[in-house]
Amino acid sequence: MNVAVIGATGYTGLELVRMLLQHPTLKLTYVSSDSQAGAMLTKVYPHLKGLVRHTLQRAEAKEIAEVADLVFTALPSGLSTEIVPELLDTGLKVIDLAGDHRLTQADYRQWYQKNPPAQATLATAVYGLPELQADKIAQADLIANPGCYPTATLLSLLPLVQQGLIETDTLIVDAKSGVSGAGKALSAATHYVEVNENFKAYKVGTHQHIPEIEGVLAQAAGHEVILSFTTHLVPMTRGILITAYAKLTENRSTADLLALYEQAYADHPFVRICEAGRMPETKEVAGSNFCDIGLRVDPRTQRVTVIGVIDNLVKGAAGQAIQNANLIAGLDQTTGLIAAPFYF
């Protein structure tokens, strides 16, 4: 299957290019960047010399359709809304890595402060969490690739919510991300001097991923879910760690819940459950498509603490997008994605 990457010079687009180079079936045939159009990709990123020979193009739907079957749109929020309908009209499959097609029109307008996509386009979008609905993803024309915080949070909590084992009105999530999650665009908040040797909370209670997480959890629970969600910026390049807390609805031990998680993710190769007494670390998933999860029940309070880690650029973005592309192409989900984490 031939694929294109729109927004190939951003961190997520670059990660897509890197991962597609090692894929045995998906062939990269088109890369675009309006800001760098006309330049060789290796001119922008010299480390790719000898690996890619593509010239960056302006994103033109008809031109892309001549050389590709599927498109990854790795654009800032708000820009996918404009080009995705054009891509779909040419018959292309689209995996959108922005937040444009994950929410209702009302929620998107409220949380992103931008004009939402047309309802007709939204109605065709399938939420692209493979561990939740692989069958629907395989048949879809438009995939709304989940956000990085939602991916780590949802995979960490879905087994508990699906079984009704936590009081969802007690749910609190602390989330920490490396700086690459903010994207490549320059800002005072992500300047080296501001980030180095600093640890801070941001968008407290207002992060745009909140309705995405609540919406998926509500579908799993069968009722409204409202959580307290606080994001933090960590002075590291990549990685996400979420810590979730909730009160159990019935007495369960750590061993009980670990067994539940092992069963829930038995057929999902990218979710790894830590043994009792060990919690996951971001270093253990860096550069990989894995999500590692650990948990503990406090018998004194009957609260459960769940910790999940992912690489925000891989399982939180590019890797998950390729996992979805594998489903669309009729391939095993793991094709081109099984690799040991960086660790160092």
PEBEL-V247349 format. One record per residue. RES is the residue in three letters. OMEGA is omega in whole degrees, 0 to 359 (* if undefined). Layout:
RES & OMEGA
RES & OMEGA
This chain:
MET & 177
ASN & 184
VAL & 177
ALA & 175
VAL & 175
ILE & 185
GLY & 189
ALA & 182
THR & 173
GLY & 182
TYR & 180
THR & 178
GLY & 178
LEU & 178
GLU & 175
LEU & 179
VAL & 180
ARG & 184
MET & 178
LEU & 179
LEU & 181
GLN & 182
HIS & 184
PRO & 187
THR & 180
LEU & 183
LYS & 179
LEU & 183
THR & 185
TYR & 174
VAL & 182
SER & 171
SER & 182
ASP & 183
SER & 182
GLN & 184
ALA & 180
GLY & 180
ALA & 172
MET & 178
LEU & 179
THR & 174
LYS & 179
VAL & 182
TYR & 184
PRO & 181
HIS & 179
LEU & 181
LYS & 181
GLY & 182
LEU & 178
VAL & 181
ARG & 184
HIS & 170
THR & 179
LEU & 182
GLN & 166
ARG & 185
ALA & 177
GLU & 188
ALA & 183
LYS & 179
GLU & 179
ILE & 182
ALA & 179
GLU & 186
VAL & 185
ALA & 176
ASP & 185
LEU & 182
VAL & 168
PHE & 175
THR & 181
ALA & 187
LEU & 173
PRO & 180
SER & 180
GLY & 183
LEU & 178
SER & 181
THR & 184
GLU & 190
ILE & 184
VAL & 178
PRO & 178
GLU & 179
LEU & 180
LEU & 181
ASP & 178
THR & 181
GLY & 179
LEU & 167
LYS & 184
VAL & 170
ILE & 184
ASP & 181
LEU & 175
ALA & 181
GLY & 191
ASP & 187
HIS & 181
ARG & 188
LEU & 170
THR & 179
GLN & 182
ALA & 181
ASP & 180
TYR & 180
ARG & 182
GLN & 190
TRP & 179
TYR & 180
GLN & 179
LYS & 177
ASN & 184
PRO & 174
PRO & 175
ALA & 182
GLN & 180
ALA & 178
THR & 179
LEU & 184
ALA & 181
THR & 186
ALA & 175
VAL & 180
TYR & 192
GLY & 171
LEU & 188
PRO & 181
GLU & 183
LEU & 185
GLN & 182
ALA & 183
ASP & 179
LYS & 180
ILE & 183
ALA & 183
GLN & 189
ALA & 171
ASP & 181
LEU & 179
ILE & 172
ALA & 183
ASN & 184
PRO & 175
GLY & 183
CYS & 177
TYR & 178
PRO & 180
THR & 181
ALA & 183
THR & 183
LEU & 179
LEU & 180
SER & 188
LEU & 187
LEU & 180
PRO & 179
LEU & 182
VAL & 181
GLN & 180
GLN & 179
GLY & 186
LEU & 177
ILE & 173
GLU & 189
THR & 178
ASP & 176
THR & 189
LEU & 177
ILE & 178
VAL & 169
ASP & 184
ALA & 181
LYS & 183
SER & 170
GLY & 190
VAL & 180
SER & 178
GLY & 179
ALA & 180
GLY & 186
LYS & 183
ALA & 182
LEU & 174
SER & 180
ALA & 184
ALA & 183
THR & 175
HIS & 184
TYR & 184
VAL & 180
GLU & 186
VAL & 186
ASN & 180
GLU & 180
ASN & 180
PHE & 187
LYS & 172
ALA & 178
TYR & 181
LYS & 185
VAL & 180
GLY & 183
THR & 184
HIS & 185
GLN & 178
HIS & 182
ILE & 182
PRO & 177
GLU & 180
ILE & 182
GLU & 182
GLY & 181
VAL & 179
LEU & 179
ALA & 177
GLN & 180
ALA & 184
ALA & 184
GLY & 177
HIS & 182
GLU & 176
VAL & 176
ILE & 183
LEU & 170
SER & 188
PHE & 181
THR & 181
THR & 181
HIS & 177
LEU & 182
VAL & 181
PRO & 173
MET & 187
THR & 187
ARG & 179
GLY & 174
ILE & 172
LEU & 176
ILE & 175
THR & 183
ALA & 181
TYR & 176
ALA & 177
LYS & 179
LEU & 178
THR & 178
GLU & 181
ASN & 176
ARG & 178
SER & 175
THR & 180
ALA & 178
ASP & 185
LEU & 175
LEU & 177
ALA & 177
LEU & 181
TYR & 178
GLU & 179
GLN & 183
ALA & 185
TYR & 182
ALA & 182
ASP & 182
HIS & 191
PRO & 183
PHE & 176
VAL & 182
ARG & 183
ILE & 179
CYS & 177
GLU & 182
ALA & 177
GLY & 179
ARG & 178
MET & 184
PRO & 179
GLU & 182
THR & 181
LYS & 185
GLU & 177
VAL & 185
ALA & 178
GLY & 183
SER & 179
ASN & 181
PHE & 166
CYS & 179
ASP & 184
ILE & 173
GLY & 180
LEU & 175
ARG & 173
VAL & 174
ASP & 183
PRO & 180
ARG & 184
THR & 187
GLN & 171
ARG & 177
VAL & 173
THR & 180
VAL & 179
ILE & 179
GLY & 179
VAL & 173
ILE & 165
ASP & 185
ASN & 180
LEU & 184
VAL & 178
LYS & 178
GLY & 182
ALA & 190
ALA & 181
GLY & 179
GLN & 178
ALA & 178
ILE & 175
GLN & 177
ASN & 178
ALA & 176
ASN & 179
LEU & 180
ILE & 182
ALA & 180
GLY & 180
LEU & 170
ASP & 183
GLN & 186
THR & 186
THR & 178
GLY & 187
LEU & 180
ILE & 179
ALA & 178
ALA & 175
PRO & 179
PHE & 184
TYR & 180
PHE & *
